[in-house]
């Protein structure tokens, strides 16, 4: 058979027909494989495209927007603080600061030097500027001087043309219009530091520069701060703002707080001290509201708002009066005879004495089997005295005797009912707990046994006793309320941004009385009334329209060496800590006051007059409230 051959197009040798068919089939197979591979790649590309465009759309879109859109926090306006009558204690005021933008200013150091020729710029200002500049971008303004005066603004405006990149910028700053008067109560805000960052929620404080540091400002920081808002800003690749987008969440201002403090009473209390170091507190025994609380000397909290200067801070630290110490919460005072009403009540409640029982005061008291004498204040003693006379005349022998019979264990157990040896729970940070003498406390503190002589002197408020003025004031308020305790508190009402008026907070329900028998309370009350009417503080009662129940205390803390007294006072007749406690009206108390001075002659001559000034200031307002209550109860309306 003759084989057919094919001739190539260019005259090459013809190929056999069988080989051509093989090559054609191979081509078709390769073409199909190629098409299949292309189709597979197109399918994979389609699936990937679908995954990116559909499944991952939200995430990738957010990432894209994050490169283009910056979410900028909007700090809320801080809530205001008022006294119970609406007197402003802490506010936000408009101020002006000098900002320098490094990118536009050029040589920043030279700019700052030249600015110093027009405006006073301290080393503290420069240090703060350099610290803040490290956290900012070059195109962002950084504060150099805060709280410019009108004169300084005018002076800079004249030379504004010579300082590119330097602007006067308005802002809100915290201010305390009554200054030192409320420094230890309201406290102050300061710039957020590293310690604050560790305890604050970063999201909630985005955009916020200040936080409460002390006092009410710190304790109620969550209420005062408000809720942060946000706005979206379109930026370029360098994060420079281009425009603000309409998508915005407004910040919610903080709550306005109304305190139980009466600013008028507070002012009178501080003025009554006349600069003498000490503390005072006035409480409403019916509910625990703090009506006034002062610690003298004090300081100007406005110094701390935007960073206190090194010179000002050193002056406060070097001040012998220790103005930064809140004596009301952390002052350590020996209570002296102010403890005697509580010790006398303990003797009655524990069945060791009856109100009519008497003790012979000869001027000296001896523990059986011991030769050491514990003395009364009067040589020769007071003769036979019952509880009322013992409180009125402050007879040590009576309380030596009852304390020794009681023993330190029952002594400590009963007095702890009035809050001694523990914090009161007031809505402030940093309260001290004092010391209630006890066997356990001495063992833990000194690893020593307890001795009967220590029980004897504890009965007159000496020895290991330590109280804070607030702690003693809380105990007196509990006594005034016939043994019903209330936790001292400062917050009275809250006004949220959505409220038309302040909402008065509900009071905690009354607790059970710590006094078992009303007759025992009445005996102690009579003794305290006698203190003011005919006893150690008879000069205080005067013509006050309400009966006052009170007790003086004079605690000698320093010993004599070579006829000279080592004391915080230059005068040897003022070598004592002196105190006075009182409440009125004696039968239905509406105010309880404690005054403590670090140096004085006696509680009657130094502390009691301050308490009387406080009561005199409180009286007109109380009488007005009583008339309104009477008119309402008679149907006459308020």
C-alpha positions as MATLAB code, in Angstrom:
seq = 'XXXXXXXXXXXXXXXXXXXXXXXXXXXXXXXXXXXXXXXXXXXXXXXXXXXXXXXXXXXXXXXXXXXXXXXXXXXXXXXXXXXXXXXXXXXXXXXXXXXXXXXXXXXXXXXXXXXXXXXXXXXXXXXXXXXXXXXXXXXXXXXXXXXXXXXXXXXXXXXXXXXXXXXXXXXXXXXXXXXXXXXXXXXXXXXXXXXXXXXXXXXXXXXXXXXXXXXXXXXXXXXXXXXXXXXXXXXXXXXXXXXXXXXXXXXXXXXXXXXXXXXXXXXXXXXXXXXXXXXXXXXXXXXXXXXXXXXXXXXXXXXXXXXXXXXXXXXXXXXXXXXXXXXXXXXXXXXXXXXXXXXXXXXXXXXXXXXXXXXXXXXXXXXXXXXXXXXXXXXXXXXXXXXXXXXXXXXXXXXXXXXXXXXXXXXXXXXXXXXXXXXXXXXXXXXXXXXXXXXXXXXXXXXXXXXXXXXXXXXXXXXXXXXXXXXXXXXXXXXXXXXXXXXXXXXXXXXXXXXXXXXXXXXXXXXXXXXXXXXXXXXXXXXXXXXXXXXXXXXXXXXXXXXXXXXXXXXXXXXXXXXXXXXXXXXXXXXXXXXXXXXXXXXXXXXXXXXXXXXXXXXXXXXXXXXXXXXXXXXXXXXXXXXXXXXXXXXXXX';
ca = [
       0.000    0.000    0.000;
       1.246    3.339   -0.815;
       1.754    5.703    2.172;
       0.562    9.302    1.828;
       2.907   12.149    2.831;
       2.114   15.746    3.528;
       4.304   18.555    2.253;
       5.122   21.436    4.554;
       4.120   24.999    3.678;
       7.718   26.068    3.144;
       8.665   23.185    0.977;
       9.952   21.007    3.762;
       9.744   17.251    3.616;
       6.209   16.006    3.916;
       5.164   14.418    7.252;
       3.325   11.207    7.499;
      -0.423   11.646    8.008;
      -0.306    9.602   11.283;
       2.174   11.914   12.920;
       0.078   14.974   12.080;
      -2.928   13.458   13.719;
      -0.909   12.694   16.841;
       0.344   16.242   17.024;
      -3.153   17.647   16.552;
      -4.496   15.475   19.356;
      -1.653   16.542   21.614;
      -2.358   20.171   20.824;
      -5.990   19.728   21.689;
      -5.105   18.090   24.999;
      -2.665   20.822   25.877;
      -5.152   23.516   24.891;
      -7.831   21.937   27.027;
      -5.415   21.668   29.982;
      -4.432   25.279   29.502;
      -8.026   26.402   29.337;
      -8.811   24.331   32.430;
      -5.890   25.888   34.312;
      -6.963   29.368   33.248;
     -10.530   28.611   34.305;
      -9.282   27.295   37.642;
      -7.202   30.417   38.216;
     -10.133   32.607   37.247;
     -12.359   30.664   39.649;
      -9.811   31.028   42.465;
      -9.467   34.712   41.702;
     -13.246   35.052   41.753;
     -13.497   33.244   45.067;
     -10.774   35.409   46.570;
     -12.418   38.516   45.176;
     -15.738   37.402   46.649;
     -14.058   36.710   50.010;
     -12.444   40.138   50.128;
     -15.434   42.054   48.825;
     -18.164   40.223   50.709;
     -16.889   38.319   53.714;
     -14.079   40.729   54.651;
     -15.739   43.907   53.475;
     -16.514   45.293   56.940;
     -13.060   44.636   58.390;
     -11.114   45.902   55.400;
     -13.351   48.917   55.062;
     -12.708   49.749   58.706;
      -8.963   49.392   58.176;
      -9.144   51.644   55.183;
     -11.137   54.228   57.102;
      -8.675   53.997   59.966;
      -5.964   55.189   57.632;
      -8.143   58.013   56.400;
     -10.469   58.817   59.319;
      -9.269   59.545   62.845;
     -11.644   59.184   65.807;
     -10.935   62.115   68.093;
     -12.225   62.023   71.698;
     -14.225   64.929   73.090;
     -13.657   65.476   76.802;
     -16.844   66.093   78.824;
     -17.347   69.200   80.950;
     -16.658   68.409   84.587;
     -19.574   68.648   86.986;
     -19.819   71.595   89.361;
     -19.826   71.433   93.165;
     -22.156   73.488   95.369;
     -22.882   73.782   99.070;
     -26.343   72.887  100.413;
     -27.649   76.404   99.608;
     -26.298   76.618   96.062;
     -23.071   78.474   96.803;
     -20.539   77.526   94.114;
     -17.510   75.705   95.483;
     -15.883   74.337   92.300;
     -16.466   75.646   88.785;
     -15.117   75.558   85.235;
     -13.932   78.978   84.084;
     -12.715   80.293   80.745;
      -8.994   80.978   80.566;
      -6.317   81.564   77.932;
      -3.035   79.780   77.340;
      -0.056   80.292   75.064;
       0.503   77.412   72.629;
       3.564   76.806   70.475;
       3.430   74.665   67.319;
       6.936   73.361   66.759;
       6.564   72.858   63.002;
       5.589   76.478   62.414;
       7.737   78.081   65.096;
      11.048   76.861   63.650;
      13.742   77.115   66.313;
      11.613   76.437   69.395;
      14.325   77.273   71.901;
      14.919   80.645   70.300;
      11.169   81.280   70.156;
      10.795   80.534   73.858;
      13.746   82.783   74.672;
      12.268   85.687   72.715;
       8.820   85.115   74.256;
      10.418   85.524   77.664;
      11.148   89.153   76.767;
       7.396   89.843   76.563;
       5.889   87.385   79.042;
       7.160   85.810   82.266;
       8.017   82.178   81.465;
       9.364   80.085   84.312;
      11.585   77.028   84.274;
       8.538   74.986   85.334;
       6.684   76.221   82.220;
       9.562   75.149   79.987;
       9.879   71.756   81.688;
       6.157   71.101   81.291;
       6.280   72.195   77.643;
       9.183   69.876   76.826;
       7.422   66.964   78.521;
       4.158   67.507   76.644;
       5.942   68.121   73.345;
       7.284   64.558   73.333;
       3.707   63.239   73.255;
       2.538   65.494   70.436;
       3.085   65.599   66.688;
       5.087   68.460   65.238;
       1.997   70.131   63.765;
       0.069   70.055   67.075;
       0.101   72.995   69.471;
       1.633   72.463   72.936;
       0.805   74.736   75.926;
       3.727   76.845   77.126;
       2.010   79.299   79.529;
      -1.336   78.762   81.250;
      -3.872   81.257   82.595;
      -2.648   84.369   80.836;
      -3.866   87.634   82.278;
      -5.550   90.263   80.110;
      -2.442   92.408   80.325;
      -0.241   89.538   79.152;
      -2.583   88.777   76.250;
      -2.480   92.423   75.175;
       1.306   92.558   75.450;
       1.712   89.459   73.293;
      -0.836   90.637   70.720;
       1.303   93.672   69.938;
       4.260   91.437   69.033;
       2.207   88.583   67.589;
       3.650   89.126   64.074;
       7.142   88.188   65.289;
       6.127   84.759   66.566;
       4.847   82.418   63.867;
       3.364   79.230   65.298;
       2.523   80.866   68.637;
      -1.162   81.389   69.474;
      -3.341   82.451   72.400;
      -5.897   79.646   72.813;
      -9.029   79.693   75.003;
      -9.778   76.723   77.275;
     -11.734   75.721   80.379;
      -9.943   75.264   83.675;
     -11.075   74.240   87.158;
     -11.339   76.981   89.748;
     -12.219   77.130   93.437;
     -13.745   80.533   94.201;
     -13.592   80.111   97.994;
      -9.970   78.944   97.884;
      -8.409   77.658  101.093;
     -11.714   77.619  102.937;
     -12.752   74.350  101.265;
      -9.365   72.963  100.215;
      -9.486   69.934  102.531;
     -13.161   69.197  101.825;
     -13.696   69.815   98.114;
     -10.072   68.982   97.290;
      -8.651   69.786   93.857;
      -7.995   68.348   90.400;
      -4.587   67.984   88.783;
      -3.029   66.743   85.575;
      -3.289   63.002   84.972;
       0.011   61.331   85.879;
       1.401   57.804   85.705;
      -0.295   56.721   88.931;
      -3.640   57.956   87.629;
      -3.192   56.091   84.349;
      -2.807   52.827   86.266;
      -6.186   53.203   87.985;
      -8.252   54.950   85.298;
     -10.020   53.478   82.280;
      -8.089   54.731   79.248;
     -11.206   54.805   77.063;
     -13.274   56.769   79.550;
     -10.511   59.340   80.002;
      -9.509   59.740   76.361;
      -9.022   63.439   75.727;
      -9.207   64.283   79.440;
      -6.213   66.030   80.973;
      -7.281   66.417   84.634;
      -8.602   64.139   87.344;
      -9.624   64.561   90.980;
      -6.655   64.254   93.322;
      -8.089   64.862   96.796;
     -11.332   65.495   98.651;
     -14.742   65.355   97.007;
     -13.058   65.830   93.625;
     -11.395   62.446   93.983;
     -14.027   60.471   95.904;
     -16.791   61.314   93.434;
     -14.583   61.355   90.340;
     -16.882   58.923   88.415;
     -19.871   61.244   88.964;
     -18.027   64.468   88.218;
     -16.152   63.257   85.144;
     -19.096   62.543   82.811;
     -18.878   60.425   79.635;
     -16.439   61.042   76.817;
     -17.731   61.886   73.303;
     -16.194   61.383   69.869;
     -15.939   63.078   66.490;
     -14.482   61.747   63.219;
     -11.815   63.710   61.400;
     -10.547   63.005   57.900;
      -6.736   63.050   57.821;
      -3.969   62.618   55.282;
      -1.110   60.127   55.386;
       0.671   62.242   58.010;
      -2.475   62.311   60.164;
      -2.962   66.003   59.548;
      -6.637   66.918   59.966;
      -8.331   67.828   56.692;
     -11.968   68.159   57.727;
     -14.362   67.178   60.506;
     -16.996   64.674   59.428;
     -20.626   65.057   60.535;
     -20.589   61.714   62.374;
     -20.281   62.917   65.998;
     -21.189   61.641   69.498;
     -21.538   64.507   71.954;
     -19.897   64.142   75.395;
     -22.158   63.936   78.452;
     -21.248   66.476   81.172;
     -20.529   65.241   84.678;
     -23.098   65.458   87.459;
     -23.381   68.593   89.553;
     -22.953   67.761   93.234;
     -24.648   69.512   96.147;
     -22.905   68.995   99.470;
     -24.431   69.033  102.935;
     -21.870   71.702  103.899;
     -23.157   75.181  104.735;
     -20.613   77.652  103.315;
     -21.671   80.355  105.763;
     -21.109   78.017  108.712;
     -17.817   76.863  107.245;
     -16.586   80.431  106.881;
     -17.536   81.270  110.477;
     -15.794   78.159  111.810;
     -12.545   78.914  110.003;
     -12.620   82.559  111.059;
     -13.140   81.534  114.689;
      -9.805   79.722  114.703;
      -8.008   82.988  113.895;
      -5.166   81.038  112.322;
      -4.570   78.668  115.259;
      -3.760   75.103  114.198;
      -6.589   72.642  114.689;
      -9.794   71.234  113.240;
     -13.535   71.390  113.723;
     -16.559   69.507  112.435;
     -20.291   70.096  112.782;
     -22.668   67.190  112.127;
     -26.422   66.727  112.019;
     -26.960   63.866  114.516;
     -30.279   62.955  112.877;
     -28.799   61.830  109.578;
     -24.984   62.178  109.600;
     -24.852   65.195  107.272;
     -21.650   67.190  107.645;
     -22.602   70.834  108.118;
     -19.067   72.221  108.376;
     -15.554   70.779  108.507;
     -12.365   72.799  108.690;
      -8.683   72.072  109.031;
      -6.435   75.009  109.929;
      -4.072   76.079  108.437;
      -5.146   75.381  104.887;
      -3.848   76.130  101.369;
      -5.065   77.470   98.038;
      -6.182   74.488   95.899;
      -6.061   76.629   92.740;
      -2.263   76.310   92.850;
      -2.481   72.601   92.022;
      -4.919   72.652   89.090;
      -2.432   73.187   86.272;
       0.683   72.052   88.118;
       2.043   73.809   91.173;
       5.412   75.504   90.809;
       8.406   74.092   92.637;
       8.730   77.229   94.753;
       5.087   77.183   95.853;
       5.182   73.476   96.671;
       8.378   73.834   98.673;
       6.825   76.697  100.625;
       3.872   74.467  101.568;
       6.136   71.575  102.580;
       8.413   73.801  104.649;
       5.546   75.531  106.430;
       5.651   74.603  110.134;
       1.850   74.655  110.256;
       1.655   71.736  107.783;
      -1.196   73.186  105.714;
      -1.370   70.103  103.456;
      -2.286   67.888  106.432;
      -6.019   67.314  106.725;
      -6.204   67.432  110.503;
      -9.860   66.512  110.496;
      -9.214   63.120  108.881;
      -5.623   62.384  109.841;
      -4.832   64.602  112.804;
      -3.822   62.656  115.924;
      -5.289   64.033  119.124;
      -5.368   62.738  122.656;
      -9.074   63.087  123.571;
      -8.567   63.769  127.278;
     -11.740   64.418  129.252;
     -13.980   64.423  126.163;
     -13.994   60.620  126.592;
     -15.486   60.786  130.085;
     -19.183   60.854  129.043;
     -18.629   57.666  127.052;
     -16.740   55.973  129.891;
     -19.456   56.970  132.375;
     -22.122   55.629  130.032;
     -20.186   52.367  129.694;
     -20.168   51.957  133.472;
     -23.950   52.385  133.569;
     -24.665   50.152  130.591;
     -22.459   47.334  131.898;
     -24.120   47.456  135.318;
     -21.018   48.578  137.195;
     -22.593   51.843  138.367;
     -25.996   53.424  138.840;
     -26.505   57.148  138.143;
     -26.904   57.853  141.852;
     -23.803   55.897  142.949;
     -21.036   58.082  144.337;
     -17.248   57.911  144.472;
     -15.048   59.688  146.993;
     -12.545   62.021  145.377;
      -9.660   62.872  147.698;
      -7.356   64.195  145.001;
      -5.514   60.887  144.633;
      -6.547   57.448  143.420;
      -4.640   54.241  144.143;
      -4.922   50.879  142.453;
      -5.262   48.301  145.241;
      -1.838   46.954  146.129;
       0.057   49.773  144.371;
       1.648   52.915  145.770;
       1.466   55.085  142.659;
      -1.102   57.877  142.895;
      -3.320   58.943  139.988;
      -4.346   62.527  140.593;
      -7.386   64.748  140.200;
      -7.063   68.264  138.843;
      -7.905   69.817  142.209;
      -5.656   69.289  145.212;
      -7.697   67.574  147.917;
     -10.282   66.323  145.450;
     -13.989   67.058  145.043;
     -15.450   64.924  147.827;
     -18.285   62.543  147.026;
     -19.569   62.853  143.455;
     -22.096   60.965  141.358;
     -21.976   60.604  137.570;
     -23.590   63.961  136.786;
     -21.198   65.807  139.092;
     -18.229   63.801  137.831;
     -18.932   64.817  134.230;
     -19.775   68.431  135.097;
     -16.640   68.980  137.184;
     -14.442   66.531  135.233;
     -13.547   64.461  138.311;
     -10.801   62.031  137.320;
     -11.250   59.753  140.323;
     -14.755   58.701  139.265;
     -13.510   57.558  135.859;
     -10.342   55.977  137.261;
     -12.567   53.842  139.454;
     -15.157   52.822  136.871;
     -12.474   52.033  134.243;
     -10.551   49.816  136.657;
     -13.740   47.953  137.584;
     -14.620   47.592  133.923;
     -11.277   46.196  132.809;
      -9.655   46.964  129.484;
     -11.495   44.233  127.573;
     -15.003   45.451  128.389;
     -13.783   49.042  128.183;
     -12.569   48.625  124.581;
     -15.520   46.503  123.529;
     -18.119   49.021  124.665;
     -16.400   52.161  123.381;
     -15.953   50.579  119.975;
     -19.742   50.873  119.612;
     -19.247   54.607  119.127;
     -16.721   54.121  116.337;
     -13.486   54.655  118.248;
     -10.501   52.834  116.773;
     -12.047   52.654  113.286;
     -12.761   54.883  110.323;
     -16.146   56.569  110.155;
     -16.746   55.760  106.473;
     -17.111   59.387  105.378;
     -17.083   59.968  101.615;
     -13.487   61.211  101.526;
     -10.196   59.423  100.850;
      -7.405   59.113  103.427;
      -9.243   58.890  106.738;
      -7.266   57.668  109.756;
      -8.625   55.183  112.292;
      -7.009   56.459  115.482;
      -6.233   54.133  118.385;
      -8.718   52.629  120.842;
      -6.606   51.230  123.706;
      -6.962   47.466  124.005;
      -5.014   44.420  125.047;
      -4.863   43.182  121.447;
      -3.685   46.521  120.082;
      -0.802   46.779  122.549;
       0.280   43.190  121.924;
       0.285   43.782  118.156;
       2.019   47.158  118.441;
       4.597   46.549  121.168;
       4.373   42.816  121.874;
       3.786   43.631  125.542;
       1.208   42.714  128.156;
      -1.476   45.125  129.366;
      -1.268   46.645  132.857;
      -4.065   47.915  135.156;
      -2.489   51.369  135.336;
      -2.955   51.732  131.601;
      -6.651   50.993  132.030;
      -6.900   53.719  134.675;
      -5.415   56.467  132.508;
      -7.409   55.266  129.480;
     -10.509   56.110  131.527;
      -9.671   59.826  131.341;
      -8.684   59.813  127.661;
      -4.930   59.620  128.180;
      -2.324   56.934  127.543;
      -2.503   55.199  124.179;
      -5.661   56.992  123.085;
      -5.615   58.629  119.620;
      -8.670   60.083  117.923;
      -9.224   62.133  114.809;
     -11.547   65.130  115.200;
     -13.980   63.548  112.742;
     -13.969   60.284  114.683;
     -14.688   62.078  117.959;
     -17.315   64.223  116.262;
     -19.024   61.113  114.917;
     -19.053   59.578  118.408;
     -20.563   62.768  119.873;
     -23.215   62.832  117.118;
     -24.099   59.212  117.938;
     -24.373   60.121  121.620;
     -26.515   63.152  120.745;
     -28.845   60.913  118.713;
     -29.419   58.764  121.829;
     -27.082   56.100  120.534;
     -28.362   55.846  116.939;
     -25.295   55.875  114.647;
     -25.212   57.487  111.205;
     -22.320   57.421  108.772;
     -21.003   60.974  108.242;
     -21.458   62.036  104.646;
     -20.961   65.134  102.498;
     -23.004   64.413   99.365;
     -26.584   65.615   99.743;
     -28.014   65.889   96.218;
     -27.024   65.191   92.597;
     -28.080   66.933   89.402;
     -27.412   64.946   86.239;
     -27.251   66.630   82.844;
     -30.790   65.439   82.097;
     -32.267   66.704   85.399;
     -34.050   70.036   85.780;
     -33.228   70.257   89.476;
     -31.019   68.468   91.993;
     -32.267   65.128   93.221;
     -31.842   64.779   96.995;
     -30.330   61.402   97.814;
     -32.316   59.121  100.108;
     -30.911   58.752  103.603;
     -29.797   55.406  104.936;
     -32.330   53.857  107.334;
     -31.685   54.355  111.023;
     -29.693   51.651  112.750;
     -30.443   50.232  116.176;
     -29.256   52.321  119.111;
     -26.002   51.269  120.743;
     -27.432   52.418  124.099;
     -29.586   49.820  125.850;
     -31.337   51.974  128.463;
     -32.666   55.501  127.895;
     -32.241   56.329  131.608;
     -28.486   55.843  131.276;
     -28.325   58.264  128.341;
     -30.359   60.816  130.289;
     -27.912   60.675  133.202;
     -24.960   61.361  130.905;
     -26.924   64.092  129.145;
     -27.640   65.839  132.455;
     -23.954   65.766  133.302;
     -23.044   67.323  129.940;
     -25.686   70.028  130.370;
     -24.187   70.833  133.756;
     -20.769   71.221  132.106;
     -22.115   74.190  130.142;
     -24.472   75.594  132.757;
     -22.314   75.384  135.888;
     -19.264   73.243  135.165;
     -15.986   73.572  133.300;
     -17.537   75.320  130.267;
     -20.121   77.502  131.980;
     -18.874   80.568  130.088;
     -20.082   79.029  126.812;
     -23.757   78.602  127.610;
     -24.478   82.297  127.928;
     -27.794   83.395  126.466;
     -28.057   80.652  123.851;
     -31.768   79.870  123.382;
     -31.290   76.083  123.298;
     -29.830   73.999  126.137;
     -26.326   72.868  125.217;
     -24.755   69.605  126.341;
     -20.966   69.674  126.209;
     -17.651   68.459  127.569;
     -14.208   69.999  127.620;
     -10.940   68.130  127.165;
      -7.380   69.179  127.960;
      -4.726   66.644  127.033;
      -1.166   67.253  128.252;
       1.153   65.672  125.694;
       4.531   67.117  126.615;
       6.688   66.634  129.654;
       8.715   69.159  131.635;
      12.499   69.070  131.815;
      14.525   71.527  133.926;
      11.499   73.785  134.441;
      11.054   74.262  130.682;
       8.269   72.774  128.562;
       8.907   71.023  125.278;
       5.839   71.998  123.270;
       4.547   73.045  119.881;
       3.601   76.317  121.569;
       6.121   78.944  122.630;
       4.059   79.699  125.712;
       4.256   77.227  128.621;
       0.589   77.867  129.459;
      -0.369   76.585  125.994;
       1.365   73.235  126.180;
      -1.810   71.133  125.800;
      -4.020   69.806  123.079;
      -7.437   71.241  123.933;
     -10.856   70.049  122.799;
     -14.526   70.779  123.239;
     -17.523   68.704  122.206;
     -21.172   69.666  122.355;
     -24.635   69.153  120.898;
     -27.838   71.158  120.963;
     -30.762   71.221  121.635;
     -29.773   68.823  124.383;
     -33.095   66.902  124.319;
     -33.478   66.691  120.524;
     -30.094   67.471  118.988;
     -29.907   68.992  115.531;
     -26.191   69.814  115.544;
     -23.128   68.250  117.166;
     -19.781   70.069  117.178;
     -16.219   69.071  118.007;
     -13.338   71.563  118.116;
      -9.706   70.469  118.545;
      -6.731   72.820  118.935;
      -3.128   71.669  118.870;
      -2.037   74.164  121.515;
      -3.990   75.935  124.216;
      -4.503   76.469  127.921;
      -7.726   74.480  128.291;
     -10.682   73.212  126.351;
     -12.966   75.652  128.177;
     -10.916   78.782  127.495;
      -9.724   78.072  123.951;
     -11.787   75.410  122.152;
     -15.233   76.087  123.622;
     -15.491   79.712  122.372;
     -14.848   78.491  118.828;
     -17.696   75.991  119.182;
     -19.961   78.759  120.454;
     -19.156   80.867  117.367;
     -20.189   77.931  115.205;
     -23.457   77.492  117.109;
     -24.225   81.214  116.937;
     -23.807   81.154  113.157;
     -25.931   78.018  112.801;
     -28.763   79.269  115.041;
     -30.575   81.736  112.709;
     -30.825   79.182  109.920;
     -32.091   76.524  112.308;
     -34.713   78.846  113.757;
     -35.906   79.678  110.251;
     -36.171   75.990  109.368;
     -38.107   75.339  112.572;
     -40.582   78.124  111.739;
     -41.066   76.709  108.241;
     -41.592   73.222  109.644;
     -44.125   74.536  112.144;
     -45.976   76.487  109.446;
     -46.121   73.419  107.225;
     -47.387   71.197  110.016;
     -50.099   73.785  110.847;
     -51.256   73.779  107.251;
     -49.876   77.208  106.495;
     -47.518   75.947  103.830;
     -43.815   76.678  103.567;
];
